[in-house]
Amino acid sequence: MLSRRGLLAAAALWPLPLGAREASVLRVGVLPFGTVSWEAAVIKERRLDAAQGFSLESLRLAGNDAARIAFQGDQVDTIVSDLLWAARLRAEGKPVKFLPYSSTEGALMVAGDSPIRTVADLAGKRLGVAGGALDKNWLLLKARAQKQDGLDLERAARPAFGAPPLLMQKLEAGELDAALLYWTFCARLEARGFRRLIGADEIARSFGVEGPIALLGYVFDEALLQRKPAAMAAFARASRQAKQALVSDEGAWSSVRPLMAAEDEPTFAALKREFLAGIPRRGIAAERADAERLYAVLARLGGERLVGSATTLPEGLYWDVPNG
């Protein structure tokens, strides 16, 4: 007699009618060094998709812009992207949904022996900023500095905008005094002895955010829930199971480690720690309440260039996964 695991494996290999196969396949866009590829690797290696009755297919994409183009062109069913982008799409009439993926955000990094101890100490300093003048973390950092220290960072410091890898190199070379970077670069720097001056989570709390807020999430079209309701619910369960495996089972990292570009154990440990810290653990109501608070601040700071015409978070943006 076959065990339950054997039955599931046999069922996964049994030929399905074409329509059933199409209904059970979900295509996710992944970036070369993005953490979505980590989660997808665990799902496939542990056959979590087959056990849940769907098939996960990964499409490698060159970068965030390529991912958004692929999503809007229906080349993939879902990608992980920014909450602000998803909110803007929905406000402009594209009925997308958002499923929280990670609350891990960037930080302001300085050298381990840097004399800079507070945000106020950035006056007169060379400050690298990843993501450009409308980066949400830069807008929030500027607002916090003005609110708490009376400091106009744009004038008092010497900000330089650039790509994260370049800014990381310049910080390591001493050509910058501090750099506001995305979390994976922060983790790599921490492994090399650099330290966080302030994290994006602490900056957000100064504007009334009460808990870790997932500003990254799976974005997908609402119509997908109509076409593939069972597959989408199964995907959400498999995603949770993969994250839980990474939390509780060291062996789950064996399929992830080759994807991390971690050149040494300290870098691997830092990346792993930050990824696990960002796993969403709050309900959708709490996520949305904090997102609304932060969105209102960002809409005020960045205006239409950042969030489009919507001054509040669009209704119906979040997907509250059915139980089961």
ABEGO torsion letter per residue (X at the ends): XBBAAAAAAAAAABBBBAAAAAAABBBBBBBAABAAAAAAAAAAAAGAAAAAGBBBBBBBBABAAAAAAAAAAGABABBBBBAAAAAAAAAAGBBBBBBBABABBBBBBBBAABABABAAAABGBBBBBBGEAABAAAAAAAAAAAAAAGBBAAAABBBBBBBAAAAAAAAAAGABABBBBBAAAAAAAAAAGBBBABBAAAAAAAAGBABBBBABBBBBBAAAAAABAAAAAAAAAAAAAAAAAAAABAAAAAAAAAAAGBABAAAAAAAAAAAAAABBABBAAAAAAAAAAAAAAAAAAAEAAAAEABABBBBGABBBBBBX
